[in-house]
Each structure stands twice: as C-alpha cells, then as structure tokens.
C-alpha cells in the first residue's frame, strides 16, 4: 500500500447575482475534480502493478470514493472580461489516496460493483449537467432585457444551486457508504434531502439502512425512490432484495 498526494486547482467566475459561498464551493469542486483525475492515473498504474488492471469507469468510481481532501484554500481574484470587472474564485487543495482502496474494490461482489459504478456515472453526469446549466443561465442573464426575465433566471439559478449542494452531500454520503459507515451516511443523506426530494438520495439511503439490517426502513426509501422515478431500476432491485431478506427472516421466525 502507498499513500499518494496530489494538488488540485480550480476556478469559478461568478456573476454579480450569484451567492459568494456557493461560488467558492463550485471553485472547490473543480479543484477536487482536477485532483481526482490525477489520482485516477496513479490508481490505474497501481492496478496494473498488481495484475488487476481496472477499467476507466472502475478507476473513476474507486478514486471518487476513497479520495480525501485537505488544505483547501479559496481566494478571490479580480479580473476583467468584456470591459467589465468581476470576481473569480480560485481554489487550491491537497488530495490523498491510499492505494489499498484497489483491494477493497476487488473484494466486492459483482452486484456491489455494478451499483457503485452506476452511482458514480449518474453523479458525474449530474455534476456536468449542473455545471453547464449554470453557465447557460449566466449567459441568459446577461442577455435578459427585462426585470421579469432576470427574476425568472435568478429562480432557476437558485434551483440549480440547491441541486449542486445536494450533489455535494450525495458524494459525501456515498463515500461513507463505501467504507460501510452507514450511520454517518444516513445523516448526510438526510442533509441532502433538505435541498429537495431526490430519488437517488432515497435509494442510497435505503442501501445504508439495508447495510444496518433495517430492512423495513430501507423498503420505505426504495418505495419513495420509485414513486419519484418509476423507471429507477436499482430501486426496484434493491426493494426486491430487501423483501426477500425479510421473507426469509419470517420463515425462520427471526423477525
């Protein structure tokens, strides 16, 4: 095993109608993604050295679940664009990985791996989508000619910010689930749900409850995920699995 440390840098140019604290968090997220890419390259090399070369998707999933961030510094950097002054936040940080994370991954069964891969892909897609949405909204705001248009865009930006904050909590909760700290994960998923109702959060919180063998609570969360998204395949599978375990307990009289 080896501990590796990487530098991450990221920047975010904010509009004058954005929240400074969230702009800082967006700059930090970009710095984290920069460090994750570097860490992924190192994990890929390590996986080859132990004759267990992982796919790029596996490397991404492992990296994003084991990376630890520290020494975060976010500073405002004045700049000028199109003749107008603005604020850009620049974030720098240190990111640490333990190559033993590869062995944890290799010990998972195929279903667990598929679940984590799907979660990671969906989350990374959501991050990219949110990032693009925000940049599009900023451009629309600059083109807006009426106060009504600007108010509408501000509302959409607030919604995008809530999604962004929920995503950050989801990432944190998933990392805790990965190391089987289910109680802490549930606490973080609860915080994510304060920003809105997200089927993926309910599904993942259900997984945490299932990890604690609280199957009735897990089923309630899977039901909610399916209610929010009737096409949520993982939630259907997880609910069926939890029902199956309860049924076996009933047959044994353990419940």
C-alpha positions as a Markdown table, in Angstrom:
| # | Residue | x | y | z |
|---|---|---|---|---|
| 1 | Unk | 0.0 | 0.0 | 0.0 |
| 2 | Unk | 1.1 | 3.5 | -0.7 |
| 3 | Unk | -0.3 | 7.0 | 0.3 |
| 4 | Unk | -0.2 | 9.4 | -2.6 |
| 5 | Unk | -0.9 | 13.1 | -2.5 |
| 6 | Unk | -2.0 | 15.3 | -5.4 |
| 7 | Unk | -2.5 | 19.0 | -5.9 |
| 8 | Unk | -5.8 | 20.2 | -7.3 |
| 9 | Unk | -6.7 | 23.6 | -8.7 |
| 10 | Unk | -9.9 | 25.1 | -9.9 |
| 11 | Unk | -11.5 | 28.4 | -10.7 |
| 12 | Unk | -15.0 | 29.7 | -11.0 |
| 13 | Unk | -16.1 | 33.1 | -12.4 |
| 14 | Unk | -19.2 | 34.3 | -10.7 |
| 15 | Unk | -21.9 | 36.6 | -11.9 |
| 16 | Unk | -23.0 | 39.5 | -9.8 |
| 17 | Unk | -26.3 | 37.9 | -8.9 |
| 18 | Unk | -24.7 | 34.7 | -7.5 |
| 19 | Unk | -24.0 | 33.7 | -3.9 |
| 20 | Unk | -20.4 | 34.0 | -2.9 |
| 21 | Unk | -20.4 | 31.0 | -0.7 |
| 22 | Unk | -21.7 | 28.7 | -3.4 |
| 23 | Unk | -19.3 | 30.2 | -6.0 |
| 24 | Unk | -16.5 | 29.2 | -3.6 |
| 25 | Unk | -17.9 | 25.7 | -3.4 |
| 26 | Unk | -18.1 | 25.5 | -7.2 |
| 27 | Unk | -14.4 | 26.5 | -7.4 |
| 28 | Unk | -13.5 | 23.9 | -4.8 |
| 29 | Unk | -15.5 | 21.2 | -6.7 |
| 30 | Unk | -13.4 | 22.0 | -9.9 |
| 31 | Unk | -10.2 | 21.7 | -7.9 |
| 32 | Unk | -11.4 | 18.3 | -6.5 |
| 33 | Unk | -12.2 | 17.1 | -10.0 |
| 34 | Unk | -8.7 | 18.2 | -11.1 |
| 35 | Unk | -7.1 | 16.2 | -8.3 |
| 36 | Unk | -9.4 | 13.2 | -8.9 |
| 37 | Unk | -8.1 | 12.9 | -12.5 |
| 38 | Unk | -4.5 | 12.9 | -11.3 |
| 39 | Unk | -5.3 | 10.4 | -8.6 |
| 40 | Unk | -7.1 | 8.2 | -11.1 |
| 41 | Unk | -3.9 | 8.0 | -13.3 |
| 42 | Unk | -1.9 | 6.8 | -10.3 |
| 43 | Unk | -4.5 | 4.2 | -9.3 |
| 44 | Unk | -4.6 | 3.0 | -12.9 |
| 45 | Unk | -0.8 | 2.4 | -12.8 |
| 46 | Unk | -1.0 | 0.7 | -9.4 |
| 47 | Unk | -3.8 | -1.6 | -10.6 |
| 48 | Unk | -1.5 | -2.7 | -13.4 |
| 49 | Unk | 1.3 | -3.4 | -11.0 |
| 50 | Unk | -0.8 | -5.9 | -9.1 |
| 51 | Unk | -2.1 | -7.5 | -12.4 |
| 52 | Unk | -5.6 | -6.3 | -11.8 |
| 53 | Unk | -6.0 | -3.5 | -14.3 |
| 54 | Unk | -9.3 | -1.8 | -13.9 |
| 55 | Unk | -11.4 | -0.1 | -16.5 |
| 56 | Unk | -11.6 | 3.7 | -16.6 |
| 57 | Unk | -15.1 | 3.6 | -15.1 |
| 58 | Unk | -13.8 | 1.4 | -12.2 |
| 59 | Unk | -10.9 | 3.7 | -11.6 |
| 60 | Unk | -13.2 | 6.7 | -11.5 |
| 61 | Unk | -15.6 | 5.0 | -9.1 |
| 62 | Unk | -12.8 | 3.9 | -6.7 |
| 63 | Unk | -11.0 | 7.2 | -6.9 |
| 64 | Unk | -14.1 | 9.3 | -6.2 |
| 65 | Unk | -15.0 | 7.1 | -3.2 |
| 66 | Unk | -11.6 | 7.0 | -1.4 |
| 67 | Unk | -10.1 | 10.4 | -2.1 |
| 68 | Unk | -9.6 | 12.7 | 0.9 |
| 69 | Unk | -9.3 | 16.4 | 0.6 |
| 70 | Unk | -7.4 | 18.8 | 2.8 |
| 71 | Unk | -5.6 | 22.1 | 2.9 |
| 72 | Unk | -8.3 | 23.8 | 0.9 |
| 73 | Unk | -7.7 | 27.5 | 0.1 |
| 74 | Unk | -10.1 | 29.7 | -1.9 |
| 75 | Unk | -9.2 | 33.2 | -2.8 |
| 76 | Unk | -10.9 | 35.9 | -4.8 |
| 77 | Unk | -9.1 | 37.0 | -7.9 |
| 78 | Unk | -10.2 | 40.3 | -9.6 |
| 79 | Unk | -10.4 | 40.1 | -13.3 |
| 80 | Unk | -11.9 | 42.0 | -16.3 |
| 81 | Unk | -13.9 | 40.5 | -19.1 |
| 82 | Unk | -15.5 | 42.4 | -21.9 |
| 83 | Unk | -14.5 | 45.6 | -20.3 |
| 84 | Unk | -16.3 | 44.8 | -17.0 |
| 85 | Unk | -14.8 | 44.0 | -13.7 |
| 86 | Unk | -15.7 | 40.7 | -12.0 |
| 87 | Unk | -14.7 | 38.2 | -9.4 |
| 88 | Unk | -13.1 | 34.8 | -10.0 |
| 89 | Unk | -12.6 | 32.4 | -7.1 |
| 90 | Unk | -9.5 | 30.2 | -7.3 |
| 91 | Unk | -9.3 | 27.1 | -5.2 |
| 92 | Unk | -6.3 | 25.0 | -4.4 |
| 93 | Unk | -6.2 | 21.8 | -2.3 |
| 94 | Unk | -4.4 | 18.6 | -1.5 |
| 95 | Unk | -6.0 | 15.3 | -2.2 |
| 96 | Unk | -4.8 | 12.0 | -0.7 |
| 97 | Unk | -5.5 | 8.4 | -1.8 |
| 98 | Unk | -4.4 | 5.1 | -0.3 |
| 99 | Unk | -3.7 | 2.5 | -3.0 |
| 100 | Unk | -5.2 | -0.1 | -0.7 |
| 101 | Unk | -8.6 | 1.2 | -2.0 |
| 102 | Unk | -8.0 | -1.0 | -5.0 |
| 103 | Unk | -8.1 | -4.1 | -2.8 |
| 104 | Unk | -11.3 | -3.0 | -1.2 |
| 105 | Unk | -12.8 | -2.8 | -4.7 |
| 106 | Unk | -11.6 | -6.2 | -5.7 |
| 107 | Unk | -13.2 | -7.8 | -2.7 |
| 108 | Unk | -16.7 | -6.5 | -3.6 |
| 109 | Unk | -19.2 | -8.8 | -5.4 |
| 110 | Unk | -20.3 | -8.1 | -8.9 |
| 111 | Unk | -23.6 | -6.6 | -7.9 |
| 112 | Unk | -22.0 | -4.2 | -5.4 |
| 113 | Unk | -19.5 | -3.1 | -8.1 |
| 114 | Unk | -22.3 | -2.5 | -10.7 |
| 115 | Unk | -24.3 | -0.4 | -8.1 |
| 116 | Unk | -21.2 | 1.7 | -7.3 |
| 117 | Unk | -20.3 | 2.1 | -11.0 |
| 118 | Unk | -23.9 | 3.2 | -11.8 |
| 119 | Unk | -24.0 | 5.6 | -8.9 |
| 120 | Unk | -20.7 | 7.2 | -9.9 |
| 121 | Unk | -21.6 | 7.6 | -13.5 |
| 122 | Unk | -25.0 | 9.1 | -12.7 |
| 123 | Unk | -23.4 | 11.5 | -10.2 |
| 124 | Unk | -20.6 | 12.6 | -12.6 |
| 125 | Unk | -23.2 | 13.2 | -15.4 |
| 126 | Unk | -25.3 | 15.2 | -13.0 |
| 127 | Unk | -22.3 | 17.4 | -12.0 |
| 128 | Unk | -21.5 | 18.1 | -15.6 |
| 129 | Unk | -25.2 | 18.8 | -16.4 |
| 130 | Unk | -25.5 | 21.2 | -13.4 |
| 131 | Unk | -22.3 | 23.0 | -14.4 |
| 132 | Unk | -23.5 | 23.5 | -18.0 |
| 133 | Unk | -26.9 | 24.7 | -16.7 |
| 134 | Unk | -25.3 | 27.3 | -14.5 |
| 135 | Unk | -23.1 | 28.6 | -17.3 |
| 136 | Unk | -26.1 | 28.8 | -19.7 |
| 137 | Unk | -28.1 | 30.7 | -17.1 |
| 138 | Unk | -25.4 | 33.2 | -16.6 |
| 139 | Unk | -25.3 | 33.9 | -20.4 |
| 140 | Unk | -29.1 | 34.2 | -20.4 |
| 141 | Unk | -29.0 | 36.6 | -17.5 |
| 142 | Unk | -26.5 | 38.8 | -19.4 |
| 143 | Unk | -28.8 | 38.8 | -22.4 |
| 144 | Unk | -32.0 | 39.5 | -20.4 |
| 145 | Unk | -33.7 | 42.8 | -21.1 |
| 146 | Unk | -36.4 | 42.9 | -18.5 |
| 147 | Unk | -36.6 | 42.5 | -14.8 |
| 148 | Unk | -39.1 | 39.7 | -15.2 |
| 149 | Unk | -36.6 | 37.7 | -17.2 |
| 150 | Unk | -33.9 | 38.3 | -14.7 |
| 151 | Unk | -36.1 | 37.3 | -11.8 |
| 152 | Unk | -37.0 | 34.0 | -13.6 |
| 153 | Unk | -33.3 | 33.3 | -14.2 |
| 154 | Unk | -32.5 | 34.0 | -10.6 |
| 155 | Unk | -35.1 | 31.5 | -9.5 |
| 156 | Unk | -33.7 | 28.9 | -11.9 |
| 157 | Unk | -30.2 | 29.6 | -10.6 |
| 158 | Unk | -31.4 | 29.1 | -7.0 |
| 159 | Unk | -32.8 | 25.7 | -8.0 |
| 160 | Unk | -29.5 | 24.8 | -9.7 |
| 161 | Unk | -27.7 | 25.8 | -6.6 |
| 162 | Unk | -29.9 | 23.5 | -4.4 |
| 163 | Unk | -29.2 | 20.6 | -6.8 |
| 164 | Unk | -25.5 | 21.4 | -6.6 |
| 165 | Unk | -25.5 | 21.4 | -2.8 |
| 166 | Unk | -27.5 | 18.2 | -2.7 |
| 167 | Unk | -24.9 | 16.6 | -5.1 |
| 168 | Unk | -22.1 | 17.5 | -2.7 |
| 169 | Unk | -23.9 | 15.8 | 0.2 |
| 170 | Unk | -24.7 | 12.8 | -2.0 |
| 171 | Unk | -21.0 | 12.4 | -2.8 |
| 172 | Unk | -20.1 | 12.6 | 0.9 |
| 173 | Unk | -22.8 | 10.1 | 1.8 |
| 174 | Unk | -21.7 | 7.7 | -0.9 |
| 175 | Unk | -18.1 | 7.8 | 0.3 |
| 176 | Unk | -19.3 | 6.9 | 3.8 |
| 177 | Unk | -21.3 | 4.0 | 2.5 |
| 178 | Unk | -18.3 | 2.8 | 0.6 |
| 179 | Unk | -16.4 | 2.3 | 3.8 |
| 180 | Unk | -19.6 | 0.9 | 5.5 |
| 181 | Unk | -20.1 | 3.8 | 7.9 |
| 182 | Unk | -23.8 | 3.6 | 7.3 |
| 183 | Unk | -25.0 | 5.6 | 10.3 |
| 184 | Unk | -22.9 | 8.6 | 9.2 |
| 185 | Unk | -24.0 | 8.1 | 5.6 |
| 186 | Unk | -27.7 | 8.3 | 6.7 |
| 187 | Unk | -27.0 | 11.6 | 8.5 |
| 188 | Unk | -25.5 | 13.1 | 5.4 |
| 189 | Unk | -28.3 | 11.8 | 3.1 |
| 190 | Unk | -30.8 | 13.4 | 5.5 |
| 191 | Unk | -28.9 | 16.7 | 5.0 |
| 192 | Unk | -29.1 | 16.2 | 1.2 |
| 193 | Unk | -32.9 | 15.8 | 1.3 |
| 194 | Unk | -33.2 | 19.2 | 2.9 |
| 195 | Unk | -32.4 | 20.7 | -0.5 |
| 196 | Unk | -35.2 | 18.7 | -2.2 |
| 197 | Unk | -36.6 | 15.2 | -2.9 |
| 198 | Unk | -34.1 | 13.2 | -5.0 |
| 199 | Unk | -34.8 | 9.6 | -5.9 |
| 200 | Unk | -31.1 | 8.8 | -5.9 |
| 201 | Unk | -30.7 | 10.0 | -2.3 |
| 202 | Unk | -33.7 | 7.9 | -1.2 |
| 203 | Unk | -32.3 | 4.9 | -3.0 |
| 204 | Unk | -28.8 | 5.3 | -1.5 |
| 205 | Unk | -30.2 | 6.0 | 2.0 |
| 206 | Unk | -32.2 | 2.8 | 1.6 |
| 207 | Unk | -28.9 | 1.0 | 0.9 |
| 208 | Unk | -27.4 | 2.4 | 4.1 |
| 209 | Unk | -30.5 | 1.2 | 6.1 |
| 210 | Unk | -30.1 | -2.2 | 4.4 |
| 211 | Unk | -26.4 | -2.2 | 5.4 |
| 212 | Unk | -27.6 | -1.8 | 9.0 |
| 213 | Unk | -30.2 | -4.6 | 8.5 |
| 214 | Unk | -33.0 | -2.1 | 9.0 |
| 215 | Unk | -34.9 | -3.6 | 6.1 |
| 216 | Unk | -38.4 | -2.0 | 6.7 |
| 217 | Unk | -36.8 | 1.5 | 6.6 |
| 218 | Unk | -34.8 | 0.6 | 3.6 |
| 219 | Unk | -38.0 | -0.6 | 1.8 |
| 220 | Unk | -39.8 | 2.7 | 2.6 |
| 221 | Unk | -36.9 | 4.6 | 1.0 |
| 222 | Unk | -36.9 | 2.4 | -2.1 |
| 223 | Unk | -40.7 | 2.9 | -2.4 |
| 224 | Unk | -40.1 | 6.7 | -2.3 |
| 225 | Unk | -37.4 | 6.5 | -4.9 |
| 226 | Unk | -39.7 | 4.5 | -7.2 |
| 227 | Unk | -42.5 | 7.0 | -6.5 |
| 228 | Unk | -40.3 | 9.8 | -7.6 |
| 229 | Unk | -38.9 | 7.9 | -10.6 |
| 230 | Unk | -41.0 | 4.8 | -11.7 |
| 231 | Unk | -38.1 | 3.9 | -14.0 |
| 232 | Unk | -35.5 | 3.6 | -11.2 |
| 233 | Unk | -34.2 | 0.1 | -11.9 |
| 234 | Unk | -31.8 | -0.1 | -9.0 |
| 235 | Unk | -34.5 | 0.9 | -6.5 |
| 236 | Unk | -36.8 | -2.0 | -7.8 |
| 237 | Unk | -33.9 | -4.5 | -7.5 |
| 238 | Unk | -32.9 | -3.2 | -4.0 |
| 239 | Unk | -36.5 | -3.3 | -2.8 |
| 240 | Unk | -36.9 | -6.9 | -4.0 |
| 241 | Unk | -33.7 | -7.9 | -2.3 |
| 242 | Unk | -34.8 | -6.3 | 1.0 |
| 243 | Unk | -38.2 | -8.0 | 0.7 |
| 244 | Unk | -36.5 | -11.3 | 0.1 |
| 245 | Unk | -34.4 | -11.0 | 3.2 |
| 246 | Unk | -37.4 | -10.1 | 5.3 |
| 247 | Unk | -39.3 | -13.1 | 3.9 |
| 248 | Unk | -36.5 | -15.5 | 4.9 |
| 249 | Unk | -36.5 | -13.9 | 8.4 |
| 250 | Unk | -40.2 | -14.5 | 8.7 |
| 251 | Unk | -39.8 | -18.1 | 7.7 |
| 252 | Unk | -37.1 | -18.6 | 10.3 |
| 253 | Unk | -39.0 | -16.7 | 12.9 |
| 254 | Unk | -36.1 | -14.2 | 13.3 |
| 255 | Unk | -38.1 | -11.1 | 12.7 |
